[in-house]
Structures are given as structure tokens and as C-alpha cells.
Amino acid sequence: MLIPVKSMAQEKKNILIVDDSPDNITILGEILSAEYAVTFASNGATALKMIDSDPPPDLVLLDIMMPQMDGLEVCRRIKSNPKTREIPVIFVTSMGEDIKEAEGFFVGGADYLTKPVSPVVVRARVRTHLSMSSLRNNLARQNEILRENMRLREDVERITRHDLKNPITAFVTIPASMSKDKNLNQNQREMLEMLNKAGLRSLEMVNRTLDLYKMEQGLYELNPGSVNVAEIIRNIVSEFAILVSEKRISVIVLSDGLPAKPALNFIVMGEEFLFYSMLSNLIKNALEASPHDREVKINLVSFPRATIEIWNQGEIPTEIRGRFTERYATFGKKAGTGLGAYSARMMAKTLGGELSFQTSSAKGTFLRVTLAGGSLSTTISETASVDFGTIKSRATVRILVVDDYAIMRKLITSSLRQSGFLNIVEAEDVKCARGFLEKEIPDLVLSDWDMPGGTGLDLLRMIRAAPDGKNIPFLLITGRVTQDAIKSAQDAGVTGILWKPFSHDILTNKVEGLLCLSDDPEK
């Protein structure tokens, strides 16, 4: 392949010499012409036109003392022009012009040469400042590339969190909801289960791709709050009911080593989404690794450090035991990604804790998440954080569901109806929600965060600003927002946040908790 000669030779840098003395121009030109392409101007006005041309010079040697427009004014204009301000300017001065030299630095000069000039010094100064300018330009280009990459990554994250996760969440939740129909035959149930698993796998990959990158880079913004780990565990175990049934596993939840009450609360500080993802991975791992007809125990330890212990009677294969919590550590699973334990370890670290394990053929496998402090409370009483008054029966509770994605609205509405909530109104945006609110006062509002024409946060603020809207429970639904956004929602008076993806059980449990209702649909 022939390469053009021009591409093989590095183009010479262009040096502009500005001086009203032809002798000075000649001297400087002879010193630099062997290495650089040299042009010249005899006055400031001509120099500015040449500097503003395309391409501009790479460096300017500028005499300070010139008639009409001196070098200081020329430099000042060069530096005031965004197009030329990065061009290095080296002043050429006469002996004894210290005040002018100081002023030259003030107006943006990079350096100065003193007449009579030394050829060695001239070449050294020019070479140094051209090199520094090239480094600055390269750094500026790299920064621009990084800014563009950050913008693109944020766009991809926004699209993934909202535009992609909405349909995938529906893809997961609709089959799970439909499978509760008692009229389905076995083949139909199996097909729905296949759809549900495919959706869960897609969500799993989306979540891990986005969040793991941030955790690995130390960029993940933790949104801490009080989290009921016991409730999360109940929801996760409920979601794995089919696997538990197929393997005839007995899942036992303990509190400090003793059998836990059904309504146990185990409150710690952290982020609900991370706890859910982390524990879902670990509990799934324990259930899959457990032999049939055995027990899986989950022990919540409150003191001295809040600890979550998950035990099963299986053994981690020796082939991956040394790298069990590293990336892509999988063995014997056809559909395994090898990211479950690794992502759980990263999430535990992000939450300020650590994941450890012990395994043997005799004692089985302990997965242990040790958190930074003790639990905030370990109780069996369920109380709401805000008194919203006496709520009517489920059938008459008025719920407003706001989401621009129609499938998501139907999904939420369907799940709530299955739980006995029959008085539900849907709105596709903030404007439609406002129209409903002008006529009725709902008992609960569920709103997506990101919507065109107004966000869920806008709707929340509007409701809280109304005299009769201060005590309406408001649940924001989102895939992920920044810590600042969470703080804004808390300041605006949000009652709760529901992270995508969510299941039928998580949604209804959240709604029941906000409305202070029991889990009996007849009440």
C-alpha cells in the first residue's frame, strides 16, 4: 500500500514574527527557519489579521515597542479572542524594559526574550512553549472527548433506566401476575414462567451493567435511608416460590439465631434497591446450590454489627472456590453469568459492608454480609411513619396512578386490582393528573418520576402546595435518580420510593404499608 509522502513527514509548526524592525525579523527568521515555517508582520494591525486567519500561527514572537499599536495591545487582543487566546505569545524586549516585561505577563504573555537574542535561547524557548501548547491542546481534546463520553453515557443510562426498563419491568411482572390465575393449565403456567425468567435475566443484565460499572469506578451515588431487610427477604423468598416448591426446600428466617416472627422488622441504614439486588443474588445462589428436600436458613444478626447470614447445605465447587466472589466465576450452570456473587460483593462494599463465605462438604455454605453498624430496630410491630387518617376499605380507597408508559400504568393497576383495590384512576402525565386532582382528592398517588411535560417531582410539589394535599401518601416510582434528586423528593414531602424492577408483591406490600392496611384483601 502506497502512503502519500505528505503524511510521512511531520508538518512544520508556523511561527509568526511581529516586529517593526526588518533587521530583527531577519535575525529571528534565520534562527528559526530551519525547523519552522516562519511568517512575519511589521505592525500590530497586520499581525492580528494574520493571527485570525485559518490556520492561525502556532506561536507568536512579538516585539513590545512598536508604533501605532504596541505589542502589549496586540497580545491583549489575541487573548481576548476565543479563537486565538490559546496561542502562546513570547515577547521580545530590549534590556532594561522590566516594567514592560511584567506587564507582558499580565496581559497573557507566556515568556520573553531579551535583545540582543541568543540563537540557542530562542530555539529552546520556542521549542518549550510549542511543546507545552501541544500538551495543553491534547489535554483539551481529551477533556472534550471525556465530556462527550460522559454525556453519551448519561444519555444511555437515562434511556436504559426509563425507556428500556419500563417495558422490561412489564415483561417480568405481567407473567408473574397472570400466573396467579387458577384457571391456567400446566403448559400455560410453564410458558408464563419462561417469560418471567427471560425478563428477569434481561433486567439483571441491565442493572448490573450500569451499576457495577459505577461501583467499580467509585462513581455510584448511594441514596441512604432506613431499609427493612426482613421485608425485602420476605418478598424475595415469595418471588422464588416456584424454585422452592420444585426442590421442596424449607426456607427458615431467624432473628439472632431464634425463629423469627412473621412480621419481623430488621431496619438498617442503606439503599433499598441495593439490598434487594444483593440479597436476591445471594438467596437465589443458596436456593440453587441447596440439595433437594433440605433447609435454607437466613439469620438476621442485630449486634454488635448488623449481619445477614445465608446458609445452605450445598458446597461451593472447588474449581471456583478461590475466586467465588470474582467476575465470571461460574461452574456447572448452563445459564450462569458468573456475576451473582461478584455483584453482591460490590453492592455490600458500596453499602459500607463486606461479603464473606465459608464452605465445606460437612458444614455446607455460609454467605455472610456484615454491615457497618448494628440494626436500627428489630421489632414485630408494623407502624406507618405518617398518620394519614382512617382509610376506608380496599374497594373504596381512591388511588391515582400517573405514568406516561401505558403498559406500566396497566401493570400497576392490574396488580392493585388483584389485591382488592378497585377505585383506581389512571393519568398519562402531570396535566391529566392535575385535571383529576381539581375534582377529587385521592387517598394515594403513585407516579413515575420521569415523564415528558412534567416530572413526578413536579406533581408531588403541586400536591403538597395545596391545602388538602399535605397528608396524601405519595409514592414515586423510578429506576434510578441521583442523590440530589432523592434529597429534593424528600424535601418536597415524598412518602416512599418504589425502585424498578418491582414485583406484584413488592408493589402491594408498599401500598399496604403506606395506607396502614393489613395484607388481607377482604379488609
C-alpha positions as CSV (number, residue, x, y, z in Angstrom):
1,M,0.0,0.0,0.0
2,L,1.4,3.4,-1.0
3,I,1.5,6.1,1.6
4,P,1.4,9.8,0.5
5,V,4.7,11.5,1.1
6,K,3.0,14.4,2.9
7,S,1.6,12.0,5.6
8,M,5.1,10.6,6.3
9,A,6.6,14.0,7.1
10,Q,5.6,15.9,10.1
11,E,4.3,19.4,9.1
12,K,6.4,22.3,10.4
13,K,4.9,24.5,13.1
14,N,4.1,28.0,12.0
15,I,5.9,30.8,13.8
16,L,4.7,34.4,13.3
17,I,7.3,37.1,14.0
18,V,5.9,40.6,14.7
19,D,8.4,43.5,14.7
20,D,8.6,46.9,13.1
21,S,12.4,46.4,12.5
22,P,13.3,44.4,9.4
23,D,16.7,43.6,10.9
24,N,15.1,41.9,14.0
25,I,12.7,39.9,11.7
26,T,15.7,38.8,9.6
27,I,17.7,37.7,12.7
28,L,14.8,35.7,14.2
29,G,13.8,34.3,10.9
30,E,17.4,32.9,10.2
31,I,17.4,31.3,13.7
32,L,14.1,29.5,13.3
33,S,13.6,28.9,9.6
34,A,15.4,25.6,9.6
35,E,12.9,24.0,12.0
36,Y,9.7,26.0,11.5
37,A,7.6,27.7,8.8
38,V,8.2,31.4,9.5
39,T,5.9,34.3,8.6
40,F,6.2,37.9,9.6
41,A,4.3,41.2,10.1
42,S,5.7,44.6,10.6
43,N,2.9,46.1,12.6
44,G,0.1,45.1,15.1
45,A,-2.9,45.5,12.7
46,T,-1.4,43.2,10.0
47,A,-0.3,40.7,12.7
48,L,-3.9,40.5,14.1
49,K,-5.3,39.8,10.6
50,M,-2.7,37.0,10.1
51,I,-3.4,35.6,13.6
52,D,-7.1,35.5,12.9
53,S,-6.6,33.6,9.6
54,D,-7.0,29.9,9.0
55,P,-4.9,28.2,10.1
56,P,-3.6,30.6,12.8
57,P,0.1,30.5,13.7
58,D,1.2,28.0,16.4
59,L,3.3,30.6,18.2
60,V,3.9,34.4,18.1
61,L,7.2,36.2,18.7
62,L,6.0,39.8,19.5
63,D,8.1,43.0,19.9
64,I,6.7,45.1,22.7
65,M,7.9,48.6,21.4
66,M,6.1,49.3,18.1
67,P,4.4,52.4,16.7
68,Q,0.6,52.8,16.5
69,M,-0.2,49.6,18.3
70,D,2.4,48.2,20.7
71,G,3.0,44.5,21.5
72,L,1.1,44.7,24.7
73,E,-2.1,45.8,23.0
74,V,-1.7,43.2,20.3
75,C,-1.3,40.5,22.9
76,R,-4.3,41.8,24.8
77,R,-6.5,41.4,21.7
78,I,-5.1,38.0,20.9
79,K,-6.0,36.8,24.4
80,S,-9.5,38.4,24.2
81,N,-10.4,36.4,21.1
82,P,-11.7,32.9,22.0
83,K,-10.3,31.6,18.7
84,T,-6.7,32.7,19.3
85,R,-6.4,33.0,23.1
86,E,-4.6,29.7,23.4
87,I,-1.7,30.7,21.0
88,P,1.5,31.2,23.1
89,V,3.0,34.7,22.8
90,I,6.7,35.3,23.5
91,F,7.6,39.0,23.9
92,V,10.8,40.3,22.5
93,T,12.2,43.2,24.7
94,S,15.2,45.4,25.0
95,M,17.5,45.4,28.0
96,G,16.1,47.5,30.9
97,E,12.4,47.1,30.0
98,D,11.5,45.3,33.3
99,I,8.2,47.1,33.7
100,K,7.1,46.2,30.2
101,E,8.1,42.6,30.8
102,A,5.9,42.4,33.9
103,E,3.0,44.0,32.1
104,G,3.5,41.5,29.3
105,F,2.9,38.6,31.7
106,F,-0.2,40.4,33.0
107,V,-1.8,40.6,29.5
108,G,-1.2,36.9,28.8
109,G,2.4,36.6,27.5
110,A,3.9,33.2,28.0
111,D,7.6,34.2,28.1
112,Y,10.0,36.9,26.9
113,L,13.3,37.1,25.0
114,T,15.8,39.9,25.6
115,K,17.6,41.7,22.7
116,P,20.2,41.0,21.5
117,V,18.8,37.5,21.3
118,S,20.8,34.3,21.7
119,P,20.0,31.7,19.0
120,V,20.3,28.8,21.5
121,V,17.9,30.6,23.9
122,V,15.4,31.5,21.1
123,R,15.2,27.9,19.8
124,A,14.9,26.5,23.4
125,R,12.1,28.9,24.4
126,V,10.2,28.4,21.2
127,R,10.5,24.6,21.4
128,T,9.4,24.6,25.1
129,H,6.3,26.7,24.5
130,L,5.3,24.8,21.4
131,S,5.6,21.6,23.3
132,M,3.6,23.0,26.3
133,S,1.0,24.3,23.8
134,S,0.7,20.9,22.1
135,L,0.2,19.2,25.5
136,R,-2.5,21.7,26.5
137,N,-4.3,21.2,23.2
138,N,-4.1,17.5,23.5
139,L,-5.4,17.7,27.1
140,A,-8.2,20.0,26.0
141,R,-9.1,17.5,23.2
142,Q,-9.1,14.6,25.7
143,N,-11.2,16.6,28.1
144,E,-13.7,17.3,25.4
145,I,-13.8,13.6,24.5
146,L,-14.3,12.7,28.1
147,R,-17.1,15.3,28.4
148,E,-18.8,13.9,25.3
149,N,-18.4,10.3,26.6
150,M,-19.9,11.3,29.9
151,R,-22.8,13.0,28.1
152,L,-23.3,9.9,25.9
153,R,-23.1,7.6,29.0
154,E,-25.6,9.7,30.8
155,D,-27.9,9.6,27.8
156,V,-27.5,5.8,27.6
157,E,-28.2,5.5,31.3
158,R,-31.3,7.7,31.1
159,I,-32.6,5.7,28.1
160,T,-31.8,2.4,29.9
161,R,-33.3,3.4,33.2
162,H,-36.5,4.8,31.9
163,D,-37.2,3.9,28.2
164,L,-35.8,0.3,28.4
165,K,-36.5,-0.7,31.9
166,N,-40.2,0.2,31.7
167,P,-41.1,-2.4,29.1
168,I,-38.7,-5.0,30.7
169,T,-40.4,-4.5,34.0
170,A,-43.7,-5.1,32.4
171,F,-42.2,-8.2,30.7
172,V,-41.3,-9.5,34.1
173,T,-44.4,-8.5,36.2
174,I,-47.2,-9.3,33.8
175,P,-46.4,-13.0,33.5
176,A,-46.0,-13.2,37.3
177,S,-49.4,-11.6,37.8
178,M,-51.1,-13.7,35.2
179,S,-49.7,-16.9,36.7
180,K,-51.9,-16.3,39.8
181,D,-55.0,-17.2,37.7
182,K,-56.2,-20.5,38.9
183,N,-57.8,-21.4,35.5
184,L,-54.4,-21.8,33.8
185,N,-53.3,-25.2,32.7
186,Q,-49.8,-26.5,33.4
187,N,-48.5,-25.7,30.0
188,Q,-49.6,-22.1,30.2
189,R,-48.0,-21.7,33.6
190,E,-44.7,-23.0,32.3
191,M,-44.8,-20.6,29.4
192,L,-45.5,-17.7,31.7
193,E,-42.7,-18.8,33.9
194,M,-40.3,-18.9,30.9
195,L,-41.3,-15.3,30.0
196,N,-40.8,-14.2,33.6
197,K,-37.4,-15.7,33.8
198,A,-36.3,-14.2,30.5
199,G,-37.4,-10.8,31.7
200,L,-35.7,-11.2,35.0
201,R,-32.5,-12.1,33.2
202,S,-32.7,-9.0,31.0
203,L,-33.3,-6.8,33.9
204,E,-30.5,-8.4,35.8
205,M,-28.0,-7.7,33.0
206,V,-29.3,-4.1,32.6
207,N,-28.9,-3.4,36.3
208,R,-25.5,-5.0,36.6
209,T,-24.1,-3.3,33.5
210,L,-25.0,0.1,34.7
211,D,-24.5,-0.2,38.5
212,L,-21.4,-2.4,38.6
213,Y,-19.5,0.0,36.3
214,K,-20.3,2.9,38.7
215,M,-19.3,0.8,41.8
216,E,-16.1,-0.3,40.2
217,Q,-15.2,3.3,39.3
218,G,-16.3,4.6,42.7
219,L,-18.9,6.7,41.0
220,Y,-22.0,5.1,42.4
221,E,-24.1,7.7,44.4
222,L,-25.6,5.9,47.4
223,N,-29.1,7.1,48.4
224,P,-29.1,6.0,52.1
225,G,-32.3,5.7,54.1
226,S,-33.8,3.2,56.6
227,V,-34.4,-0.2,54.9
228,N,-36.4,-3.1,56.3
229,V,-34.2,-6.0,55.3
230,A,-36.7,-8.5,56.8
231,E,-39.4,-7.3,54.4
232,I,-37.1,-7.5,51.5
233,I,-36.2,-11.1,52.3
234,R,-39.9,-12.0,52.6
235,N,-40.5,-10.5,49.1
236,I,-37.5,-12.3,47.6
237,V,-38.5,-15.7,49.1
238,S,-42.0,-15.1,47.7
239,E,-40.6,-14.5,44.2
240,F,-38.6,-17.7,44.3
241,A,-41.6,-19.7,45.4
242,I,-41.6,-21.9,42.3
243,L,-37.9,-22.9,42.8
244,V,-38.5,-23.5,46.5
245,S,-41.5,-25.7,45.7
246,E,-39.7,-27.7,42.9
247,K,-36.8,-28.5,45.2
248,R,-39.0,-28.9,48.3
249,I,-36.8,-26.6,50.2
250,S,-37.7,-25.2,53.6
251,V,-36.7,-21.6,54.0
252,I,-36.3,-20.6,57.6
253,V,-35.8,-17.0,58.7
254,L,-34.1,-16.4,62.1
255,S,-33.6,-13.3,64.2
256,D,-30.3,-13.5,66.3
257,G,-30.5,-17.3,65.9
258,L,-34.1,-17.7,67.0
259,P,-37.2,-18.4,64.8
260,A,-38.4,-15.0,63.5
261,K,-42.0,-13.8,63.9
262,P,-43.9,-13.4,60.6
263,A,-44.0,-9.6,60.9
264,L,-40.3,-9.2,61.9
265,N,-38.7,-5.8,61.1
266,F,-34.9,-5.6,60.7
267,I,-34.1,-2.0,60.0
268,V,-30.7,-0.9,58.8
269,M,-29.3,2.2,57.0
270,G,-28.6,1.7,53.3
271,E,-30.4,1.7,50.0
272,E,-33.4,-0.5,49.3
273,F,-32.6,-1.1,45.7
274,L,-29.0,-2.3,46.5
275,F,-30.2,-4.5,49.4
276,Y,-32.9,-6.1,47.2
277,S,-30.4,-6.8,44.3
278,M,-27.7,-8.1,46.6
279,L,-29.9,-10.4,48.7
280,S,-31.8,-11.6,45.6
281,N,-28.5,-12.8,44.2
282,L,-27.4,-14.4,47.4
283,I,-30.7,-16.1,48.2
284,K,-31.0,-17.3,44.7
285,N,-27.5,-18.7,44.9
286,A,-28.3,-20.6,48.1
287,L,-31.6,-22.0,46.7
288,E,-29.9,-23.2,43.5
289,A,-27.0,-24.7,45.4
290,S,-29.1,-26.4,48.1
291,P,-29.8,-30.1,47.7
292,H,-33.5,-31.1,47.3
293,D,-35.6,-31.7,50.5
294,R,-33.2,-29.6,52.7
295,E,-33.3,-26.3,54.5
296,V,-32.0,-22.8,53.7
297,K,-31.6,-20.6,56.7
298,I,-31.4,-16.8,56.7
299,N,-30.3,-15.4,60.1
300,L,-30.5,-11.6,60.8
301,V,-28.0,-10.7,63.5
302,S,-28.5,-7.3,65.2
303,F,-25.4,-6.9,67.4
304,P,-22.6,-5.9,67.5
305,R,-22.7,-5.4,63.7
306,A,-25.8,-5.9,61.6
307,T,-25.2,-9.1,59.8
308,I,-27.1,-11.2,57.3
309,E,-26.2,-14.9,57.2
310,I,-27.5,-17.2,54.5
311,W,-26.8,-20.9,54.9
312,N,-27.5,-23.9,52.7
313,Q,-26.3,-27.5,52.8
314,G,-24.6,-27.3,49.4
315,E,-20.9,-26.8,48.8
316,I,-19.1,-24.3,46.6
317,P,-17.3,-26.3,43.9
318,T,-13.5,-26.4,44.5
319,E,-13.0,-25.3,40.9
320,I,-14.2,-21.8,41.7
321,R,-13.8,-21.6,45.5
322,G,-10.8,-19.4,45.3
323,R,-12.5,-16.9,43.0
324,F,-16.1,-17.3,44.1
325,T,-16.7,-13.5,44.5
326,E,-14.7,-12.5,41.4
327,R,-16.1,-11.8,37.9
328,Y,-17.4,-14.7,35.8
329,A,-16.9,-17.3,38.5
330,T,-19.4,-20.0,37.5
331,F,-19.3,-23.7,37.3
332,G,-22.0,-26.2,36.2
333,K,-24.6,-23.7,35.4
334,K,-25.6,-23.5,31.7
335,A,-27.3,-20.2,32.1
336,G,-25.0,-18.7,34.7
337,T,-23.3,-15.4,34.1
338,G,-20.8,-15.7,36.9
339,L,-21.7,-12.2,38.2
340,G,-24.1,-13.0,41.0
341,A,-21.6,-13.3,43.9
342,Y,-19.3,-10.6,42.4
343,S,-22.1,-8.1,42.1
344,A,-23.3,-8.9,45.6
345,R,-19.7,-8.3,46.9
346,M,-19.6,-4.9,45.1
347,M,-23.0,-4.0,46.5
348,A,-22.0,-4.9,50.0
349,K,-18.9,-2.8,49.7
350,T,-20.9,0.1,48.4
351,L,-23.3,-0.2,51.4
352,G,-20.2,0.1,53.7
353,G,-20.1,-3.6,54.5
354,E,-18.4,-6.8,53.2
355,L,-19.3,-10.2,51.8
356,S,-17.5,-13.3,53.1
357,F,-18.2,-17.0,52.9
358,Q,-17.3,-20.3,54.4
359,T,-17.9,-23.6,52.7
360,S,-17.2,-27.3,53.3
361,S,-18.8,-30.6,52.4
362,A,-19.5,-31.2,56.1
363,K,-21.0,-27.9,57.1
364,G,-22.4,-26.5,53.9
365,T,-22.0,-22.9,52.8
366,F,-22.4,-19.7,54.8
367,L,-22.7,-16.5,52.9
368,R,-22.3,-13.6,55.3
369,V,-22.9,-9.9,54.7
370,T,-21.5,-7.8,57.6
371,L,-22.7,-4.2,57.6
372,A,-21.0,-1.1,59.1
373,G,-23.2,-0.8,62.3
374,G,-25.9,-2.5,64.3
375,S,-29.5,-2.7,63.2
376,L,-31.7,0.4,64.0
377,S,-34.5,-1.8,65.3
378,T,-35.6,-5.4,65.3
379,T,-39.3,-5.4,66.1
380,I,-42.5,-7.2,65.1
381,S,-44.9,-4.2,65.0
382,E,-45.8,-2.6,61.7
383,T,-46.4,1.2,62.0
384,A,-46.7,3.9,59.4
385,S,-44.3,6.9,59.6
386,V,-47.1,9.4,59.0
387,D,-50.7,9.4,60.2
388,F,-52.9,9.7,57.2
389,G,-56.1,9.3,59.0
390,T,-58.6,6.5,58.8
391,I,-58.6,4.8,55.4
392,K,-61.7,3.1,54.0
393,S,-61.9,-0.5,52.7
394,R,-59.7,-1.5,49.8
395,A,-62.6,-1.4,47.4
396,T,-63.2,2.3,48.1
397,V,-59.7,3.6,48.5
398,R,-59.1,6.1,45.7
399,I,-55.7,5.6,44.0
400,L,-54.3,7.8,41.3
401,V,-51.7,6.1,39.0
402,V,-49.6,8.5,36.9
403,D,-47.2,7.2,34.2
404,D,-46.6,8.1,30.5
405,Y,-46.0,4.5,29.7
406,A,-49.4,2.9,29.1
407,I,-48.3,-0.7,29.8
408,M,-46.7,0.3,33.1
409,R,-50.0,2.0,34.1
410,K,-52.0,-1.1,33.2
411,L,-49.4,-3.3,35.0
412,I,-49.7,-1.3,38.3
413,T,-53.5,-1.1,38.0
414,S,-53.8,-4.8,37.4
415,S,-51.6,-5.7,40.3
416,L,-53.6,-3.4,42.7
417,R,-56.9,-4.7,41.5
418,Q,-55.8,-8.3,42.2
419,S,-55.1,-7.1,45.8
420,G,-58.6,-5.8,46.1
421,F,-58.1,-2.1,45.2
422,L,-60.9,-1.3,42.8
423,N,-61.2,2.5,42.8
424,I,-58.2,3.4,40.6
425,V,-57.8,6.3,38.2
426,E,-55.0,6.4,35.5
427,A,-53.3,9.6,34.2
428,E,-50.8,9.7,31.4
429,D,-49.0,12.9,32.5
430,V,-49.0,15.7,35.1
431,K,-51.5,17.7,33.1
432,C,-54.1,14.8,33.2
433,A,-53.3,14.2,36.9
434,R,-54.0,17.9,37.6
435,G,-57.4,17.6,36.0
436,F,-58.3,14.7,38.3
437,L,-57.0,16.5,41.4
438,E,-59.1,19.5,40.7
439,K,-62.2,17.3,41.1
440,E,-61.2,14.7,43.7
441,I,-58.8,14.1,46.5
442,P,-57.1,10.6,46.2
443,D,-56.1,8.5,49.2
444,L,-52.8,7.6,47.5
445,V,-50.8,8.8,44.4
446,L,-48.4,6.5,42.6
447,S,-46.3,8.4,40.0
448,D,-43.5,7.7,37.7
449,W,-40.5,10.1,38.2
450,D,-39.5,10.7,34.6
451,M,-42.3,11.9,32.3
452,P,-42.5,14.4,29.4
453,G,-44.2,17.6,30.1
454,G,-43.6,17.5,33.9
455,T,-42.0,15.0,36.3
456,G,-43.4,13.1,39.2
457,L,-41.5,15.5,41.5
458,D,-43.4,18.4,39.9
459,L,-46.6,16.6,40.6
460,L,-45.5,16.0,44.2
461,R,-44.7,19.6,44.8
462,M,-48.0,20.7,43.3
463,I,-50.0,18.4,45.6
464,R,-48.1,19.4,48.7
465,A,-48.7,23.0,47.9
466,A,-52.4,22.5,48.0
467,P,-54.1,22.9,51.5
468,D,-55.7,19.5,51.3
469,G,-52.7,17.7,49.7
470,K,-50.2,17.8,52.6
471,N,-51.2,14.4,54.0
472,I,-51.8,12.4,50.8
473,P,-49.4,9.5,50.6
474,F,-47.2,9.9,47.5
475,L,-45.2,7.0,46.1
476,L,-42.6,7.9,43.4
477,I,-41.6,5.1,41.0
478,T,-38.1,5.1,39.4
479,G,-35.2,3.1,38.1
480,R,-32.5,5.4,39.5
481,V,-32.0,9.0,40.3
482,T,-29.2,11.0,41.8
483,Q,-28.7,11.5,45.5
484,D,-29.5,15.2,45.0
485,A,-32.8,14.2,43.3
486,I,-33.7,11.9,46.2
487,K,-32.9,14.7,48.6
488,S,-35.2,17.0,46.6
489,A,-38.0,14.4,46.7
490,Q,-37.6,14.1,50.5
491,D,-37.6,17.8,50.9
492,A,-40.8,18.0,48.8
493,G,-42.5,15.5,51.1
494,V,-42.4,12.2,49.2
495,T,-43.8,9.3,51.3
496,G,-42.0,6.5,49.6
497,I,-39.9,5.5,46.6
498,L,-40.5,2.2,44.6
499,W,-37.5,1.1,42.7
500,K,-37.8,-0.6,39.3
501,P,-37.9,-3.5,38.8
502,F,-40.7,-4.4,41.3
503,S,-42.9,-7.4,41.6
504,H,-46.6,-7.7,42.3
505,D,-45.8,-8.5,46.0
506,I,-43.4,-5.6,46.4
507,L,-45.9,-3.1,44.9
508,T,-48.9,-4.3,47.0
509,N,-46.8,-4.5,50.2
510,K,-45.6,-1.0,49.7
511,V,-49.1,0.3,49.1
512,E,-50.5,-1.6,52.1
513,G,-47.7,-0.1,54.3
514,L,-48.4,3.4,53.2
515,L,-52.1,3.0,53.8
516,C,-51.7,1.2,57.1
517,L,-53.7,-1.8,55.7
518,S,-53.3,-5.5,56.6
519,D,-52.4,-8.0,53.9
520,D,-55.9,-9.4,53.9
521,P,-57.6,-8.3,50.6
522,E,-61.0,-8.6,52.2
523,K,-60.3,-5.7,54.6
